[in-house]
Amino acid sequence: MPALFRRKPTDLVEESVAESDESASASARRGYTPAKGRETPKRPGANPRRPANSAPLSKEEARERRRAARAEATAEFRREGGPRDRSPERALARDVVDSRRTVGTWFFGGALIVLIGSGPTMPRIIQLASNVVWVLLALGVVVDSILITRKIRTLVRERFPKSQERMGSLYFYAIMRSIAFRRMRTPTPRVKVGDPI
């Protein structure tokens, strides 16, 4: 006799389908329709970036991740520079400097030679020669800087007539780049020596 009152499995399936249809129509009346192809919304406290069952990082793993992030940021800075390097006028100034050989790249090496050569224990002729080298280097840097700034001024007026960049700041930027070794320049040069600008 109890078997007469027991539900059939097909009745249970039909009932669950009917309930789901009713809940879908109710949510449609409330204005909510789940987008196709998207996951079911998670509970508010769930963190989408970290899986629920992931173990916390060890100190070594955290250190490695920090080191990798630092290396990536440094490489990106070497390639693209900082915010002050992003304007098109500064990119043009960099190209002007990088497309030529500058006396400034020899300035610090020459300064070291002059410092050693002008020591009190050195013979008088070497001291005199080191002072002459120092004067020639300084003069070369000044002449080179004048030529660079004149070319930058001409090109900026041609290509960026409505530029808001302060020219004095642009000149100083180019001169400081010209006295740095080519391999140490940031951002890295994108033109070769002798390329037309």
C-alpha positions in Angstrom: 0.0 0.0 0.0 2.8 2.6 0.7 3.9 2.1 -2.9 0.7 3.7 -4.1 1.5 7.0 -2.5 5.1 7.2 -3.5 6.0 9.6 -6.3 7.3 8.5 -9.6 10.7 9.7 -10.7 9.2 11.4 -13.8 6.9 13.4 -11.5 9.9 14.7 -9.6 11.7 15.8 -12.8 8.6 17.6 -14.1 8.2 19.4 -10.8 11.8 20.6 -10.6 11.6 21.9 -14.2 8.4 23.7 -13.4 10.0 25.3 -10.3 13.0 26.5 -12.3 10.8 28.0 -15.0 8.8 29.9 -12.3 12.0 31.2 -10.7 13.4 32.3 -14.1 10.2 34.1 -15.0 10.2 35.8 -11.5 13.7 37.1 -12.0 12.8 38.3 -15.5 9.9 40.3 -14.0 12.4 41.8 -11.5 14.6 42.9 -14.4 17.4 40.4 -13.9 18.5 38.2 -16.8 21.7 36.3 -16.5 24.0 37.0 -19.5 24.8 34.0 -21.7 28.2 32.6 -21.5 29.0 34.2 -18.1 29.6 32.5 -14.8 27.0 32.5 -12.0 27.7 35.6 -9.8 29.9 34.7 -6.8 29.1 35.6 -3.2 30.2 39.1 -2.2 33.1 38.1 -0.1 34.8 35.9 -2.7 38.1 37.1 -4.1 38.1 36.6 -7.9 41.9 36.7 -8.3 42.8 34.1 -5.8 41.3 30.6 -5.8 39.6 29.6 -2.6 41.8 26.5 -2.1 45.2 28.1 -2.9 47.8 27.9 -0.1 49.5 31.2 1.1 52.9 31.9 -0.4 56.0 31.1 1.5 58.6 33.8 2.2 60.9 32.6 -0.6 58.1 32.5 -3.2 56.9 36.0 -2.2 60.5 37.3 -2.4 60.9 35.7 -5.9 57.7 37.3 -7.1 58.8 40.7 -5.8 62.2 40.3 -7.5 60.5 39.4 -10.8 58.1 42.3 -10.6 61.0 44.7 -9.8 63.0 43.3 -12.8 60.1 43.7 -15.1 59.5 47.3 -13.9 63.1 48.2 -14.4 63.2 46.7 -17.9 60.0 48.6 -18.8 61.6 51.9 -17.5 64.7 51.2 -19.5 62.6 50.8 -22.7 60.0 53.5 -22.2 61.4 55.9 -19.5 59.3 57.7 -16.9 56.5 60.2 -17.2 59.0 63.0 -18.1 60.2 61.1 -21.1 56.8 60.6 -22.7 56.2 63.9 -24.7 56.9 63.8 -28.5 59.2 66.8 -28.1 61.4 64.9 -25.7 61.4 61.9 -28.0 62.6 64.1 -30.8 65.4 65.6 -28.6 66.5 62.1 -27.7 66.6 61.1 -31.3 68.7 64.2 -32.1 71.2 63.3 -29.4 71.3 59.6 -30.2 71.8 60.1 -33.9 75.3 61.8 -33.4 78.5 61.2 -31.7 78.9 63.6 -28.8 81.9 64.9 -27.0 80.0 64.6 -23.8 80.3 60.8 -23.8 84.1 61.2 -23.3 83.7 63.9 -20.7 83.7 61.8 -17.6 86.4 59.5 -18.8 88.5 62.5 -19.7 87.8 64.0 -16.3 89.2 60.9 -14.6 92.4 61.1 -16.7 92.7 64.8 -15.9 92.2 64.1 -12.2 95.0 61.5 -12.2 97.3 63.5 -14.4 97.0 66.7 -12.4 98.1 65.0 -9.1 101.0 66.7 -7.2 103.3 63.8 -7.7 103.0 63.9 -11.5 105.7 65.6 -13.6 105.0 69.2 -14.6 104.5 68.4 -18.3 101.8 65.8 -17.5 100.0 68.2 -15.3 100.1 70.8 -18.1 98.9 68.3 -20.7 96.0 67.2 -18.4 94.9 70.8 -17.9 94.9 71.3 -21.7 92.9 68.1 -22.2 90.4 69.4 -19.5 90.0 72.7 -21.3 89.5 71.1 -24.7 86.9 68.7 -23.3 85.0 71.5 -21.6 85.1 73.5 -24.8 84.0 70.6 -26.9 81.0 69.9 -24.6 80.0 73.6 -24.9 80.2 73.7 -28.7 78.4 70.3 -29.0 75.7 71.5 -26.7 75.1 74.6 -28.8 74.9 72.6 -32.0 72.4 70.1 -30.4 70.2 72.9 -29.0 70.1 74.7 -32.3 69.0 71.6 -34.2 66.4 70.7 -31.5 65.0 74.3 -31.7 64.7 74.1 -35.5 63.1 70.7 -35.6 60.6 71.4 -32.8 59.5 74.6 -34.5 59.0 72.7 -37.8 57.2 69.6 -36.4 55.5 70.9 -33.3 54.6 74.6 -34.0 52.0 74.6 -31.2 54.2 72.9 -28.6 53.8 73.9 -25.0 57.1 72.4 -23.9 59.6 74.9 -22.3 62.6 75.0 -24.6 65.1 75.6 -21.7 63.9 72.4 -20.1 64.2 70.6 -23.4 67.7 71.8 -24.0 68.8 70.8 -20.5 67.3 67.3 -21.0 69.2 66.9 -24.3 72.5 68.1 -22.9 72.3 65.8 -19.9 71.6 62.9 -22.3 74.5 63.9 -24.5 77.0 63.6 -21.7 75.8 60.1 -20.7 77.3 56.9 -22.1 75.2 55.6 -24.9 74.6 52.3 -23.2 73.5 54.0 -20.0 70.9 56.3 -21.6 67.3 55.8 -20.5 65.1 55.3 -22.5 67.3 53.2 -24.7 68.2 54.8 -28.0 65.9 54.0 -30.9 68.1 55.4 -33.7 71.6 54.6 -34.7 74.5 57.0 -35.0 74.2 58.7 -38.4 70.4 58.0 -38.9 68.5 61.0 -40.4 66.1 62.7 -38.0 
